[in-house]
Amino acid sequence: MRAVLVVNPKATTTSERSRDVLVRALRSEVDLSVRYTRRRGHAMDLAREAAEEGVDLVVTLGGDGTVNEVVNGLMAAEPPTFRTGDTPAERLPALATVPGGSTNVFARALGLPREWPEGTSMILEGLRLGRSRTIGLGRADDRYFTFCAGFGIDAAVIHRVERARRKGRVSTPGLYLRSTVGQYFFASDRRHPAISLERPGEQAESGLATVIIQNTAPWTYLGEREINPNPEASFDLGLDVLAMRQLRVASTARTVTQSFSRNPGPRGRQVLQLHDAAEFTLLSARPQAFQLDGDYLGERQKVRFTSVPAALRVIC
């Protein structure tokens, strides 16, 4: 089996020594080539090139941002040979994800441990046993995502955290909490919701303040604690949506609390939920912060979301 390991050398939980250990472990099972990212977006190019070379497996070592880039590279590839009628999952290399970031939501959603040594052991076992599954993806305009997207306040929080990290701050649950409080109270127009959601054949939903989209559950983690706005979201179904109409303090606090609980999802008059949606479009009267898989992508006023079933085969 030919494989390519795409390494983000800035991955927060690995060192050069640990990467060497990982490479030796993988080479015990596969014919491995190692490629390092040098800039943002480079993992996308490396993954596309690997797929077009006809490799059987692409392994990532990095966080969710690296995984997202690799997935987009794979989905954009034109493999050298495939049969007419093959699904993307059948014609593309399989994907394996070694946790190397600070949160690793995608890897943990696949049932992998949070730490990279345990995750590597499970991947090696999956390779030996031929254990894999096919998952669906989400797509926002022309870009794919694996587990979540956000339009509004959650994306603005991610932007704040990214700015803090560029200044040398460490990504911690406390940093996210402080960024969320600052964004909510001091940088959000909570009284004038500007977002609308449109679906084919359905009446538009307007007056939305912020929107969370999930392709699986959980949405993210705060340390070890799952945050689950849409607990029924699944790789095997369409997209799930939670939108809040007005960000009033009481209703927002209740929704956040419900997202931490084990009960089935937030409820209330200020909440709009969709389950297993095939497609919808978000529009806004003013630019909104936008994120995919925890990666801030700037501001948008319109994004079309679609579910892409059976898109990718993953080792788990």
N, C-alpha and C positions, 0 to 999 in steps of 0.2 A: 504494500500500500504506500503510495506517494503522498506526502503531507508537507504543508508549509506552516510554520509557526510565525505568526505576526506578533511582534513584541513592541509594546510601548515602553521604551526605556525609562520613562518618567512614572511608570506605574507605582502607586504609593506604598504597596505592601510587599514589594519584592526588591531584591538586591541583585547585583551581578552574580554573586555566588549562588543564590537561589535559582537564578535563571539557568546557570550551568547545570545544576541538579535536575531541573525540569527537562532540559534538552537531552541529557543522558537517559533519563527515564523514558521519554518519548521515542528516542532512537532504539530502545530495546524492543519496540513494537512496530515502528514504521520507518520508512526511508524519508528522513526529515531534512528540510531546508529551512534555515532561520533567516527572517528578514525583519529589520528594525525600522520603525517609523521615524521620520525626521521632522515632520511638521503636521499641523492640523490638516486632515483630509488625506494624508499619505496612506493610511491603512486601507482606504477605499481603493486606491490605485493598486496596492499590493495584492489585495484580495481578488480584484478583477483579473489581474495578470495571472495569478495562480490558477483561477478557474479556466482561463483561456489556454493555459499550458496543459490542462487535463489532469490536474492532481485529484486525488480521491478525498482529501480531507484538508480543511483549513482550521488551525488552532489559534485562538487568540490568547495573549497574556496582557491584560490591561483591565481597565474599568469598563463601565457601560458605554462610554463614548467610543472606545476602541471597537467594541462589539458592534455598535451601530454603524460605524464606518465600514467594517468588514462585511456586514450583511448587505449594505448598499452596494459595495463593490461586487459581491457575488451576484446580486440580483441584476446588475447592469452588464454582467459578462455574457459573452457569446462562446460557450464551450466548443471545442473543436469537433466533437461528434455527439449527436443525440438523435433519437428517433422522433419522427413526426408524431405529435400527440403527447409526448412526454410532458409531465408537469415540471415546474421549476425544481421541485424537490428531487425529481428523478434524474434531471440532467446536470444539476450543480453538485459540487463537492459538498460533503457533509461538513457541519460546523461543530467544533468542540471549544468550550470556553473555560479557561483556567482563571479563577477569580484573582484579580490583581489590583483592583481599585479600592476605593474607600467604602463603597456600598454594595456593589455587585448584585443589583436587583435581578437582572436577567439570569445569571447563573443560579442564584438561590431559588428563583421561580422554577427552574428545571430540577430542583431537588439536590443541587450540589452544595457541599459545605461552604462556609464563608471563607475559610483559610485555604490558600493555594496548595499546600501539600496534600491535604485531605481531598481537595477537588481534583488534583492530578491523579491520585490513586483511584478515584471513582471513574475518571475518564479512561484510564488504562484498563480498568476492569471492563468498562463498556466496550472498548475496542476488542479486547480478547473474546468477549461473549457476543459481539455483534449487536450490542444493545443500543437502539436509537429510537427516536420518535419523529414524526413529521408535525410541524407546527405552522399555524397561520401567522401572518404579519399584518401590521397596519400600514397604511400609506397616507401621507399628508402631501397633497399635490404630487410632486414627483420624487419624494423621499420616503423611504421605508422606516418603520420603527418596530422595535421588538416588544416593548412592554407598556410604554405610556407616552402621552403627549399632553401638553397644557397650553391653554390660550387664556392669558390673563394673569392673575396674581401669582400663581405657582411658578410660572415662567419668569415673572419679575423677581421673585425670591431667588431663583437659580441664578439670574443675572447678578444680583447683589453678592451672592456667595462666590461666583466666579471672579468678580472684581476684588473681593477680599482675598481670595487665594492668590491672585496675581501680585498682591501686595505682601505676600508671605504668610498669610493666615493659614492655619491648618483646618481642613474640613472636618468638623465635629458636629454632633447633634446640637450642641450649644450655639454654634455659629448659625446653623439653619434656623433655630428658634429665634435668635435675636434678629436675623434678617427678615423672618416672617412677621414678627411684631412691628419692626420698623416700616416694612412695606405696607402692612395693613393700616396702621394708624397714621402714617405720615406721607405716604406716596401713592395712595390709591383714591380714585374718585368713587367712593362707595355709594354715593347717593344718586348717581346717574348711570345706571347700567346701559351699556352700548352694544351688546352682542346679541345677534339673532342666530337661531339654528334652523336650517331648512333641510327637509327630507323629501324625496320624490313621492308625490301623492299624498302628502300630509300638510296640515296647516303649519305655518312657520311659528316657532316659539321665539318671542322677542323679550327684551328687558332682562337679559342675562348679564351678570357681572363678571363671572369667571367660569371656565369650563375645563374639566379634567376628562381625558380619554384614556381608557385602559384596554390593552390587548390580552392581559392576564392579571391575576391577582397574586400578591398585593401590588398596590401602586408604587410604594417605596417602603423604606425602613427608616426608623429613627433609632439608631443603634441596633439593638436586637428586636425592637418592637415593630410589628407590622402596622402599616397604615393602609386601610382597606376601604376607600370610598365606594368601590364597586366589587364586593367580594365574590360575585358570581362570574366575573370576567374570566375568560379561558382562552388558551392558545387554540382550542378546538372550535371556537365559536367566532362570531363577529365582534364588533367593538362595543364596549360599554361606556356610557357617558354619565357623569355627574356634573350638573351645572347649578350654580347658585344665583338666584334672582337679585337679591340685594344683600350686601355684606353688612347687615346689622350685627351689632356686637353679640346680642343674645342668640340669634339664629345661627350665626357663624360659629360661636363657641359650641353650640349644641351639635352642629354638623361635624366639627372637628372631633369632639368627644365620641360621637357615634362611630367615626372612622377608626378610632382606636379600639372599640369594643369588639367582642366576639359575636355580637348580635348581627342580624343580617342588614347591614348597610344603613346609611343615613336616610332619614325621612323628615317630612315637614313641608309646609306651604312654600318655603323659599327654595326648595330643592326640586330640580327636574332630573329624572333618571331615564336612561335608555339602556336596554339590554339586547345584545346580539344584533347590533345594527350593521347593515351591509354598507351603507354610505350616507353621508350627510355633509352639509357645508356650513361653516361658521363665517359670519360676516359681522363687521363692527363699524360703527360710525366714526370711530377714531382708532389709531394704531394700538394694537395690543401686543404685549410680550408673548413670545412663542417659543416652546421648547419641545424637543423630541428625545426620549430616553435620557432625560436629565441634562441635555446639552442645549444651552441657549442659542437660538438661531436668529435673533433680531425681532423686529416688530412687523406684524402683518395686519391687514384689514380683511382679508378673505383667505380661507384655507378649506380645500375640499378633502374630506377623509373617506377612505374606502378600506374595506376588509379584504385581505388577500389570503384565501384559504390554502392549506396544504402547500405552503410556499418553500419550506426549507426543512431539511433533515438534520437533526442535531443528535450528538452523542450525549447520553445522559445516564 
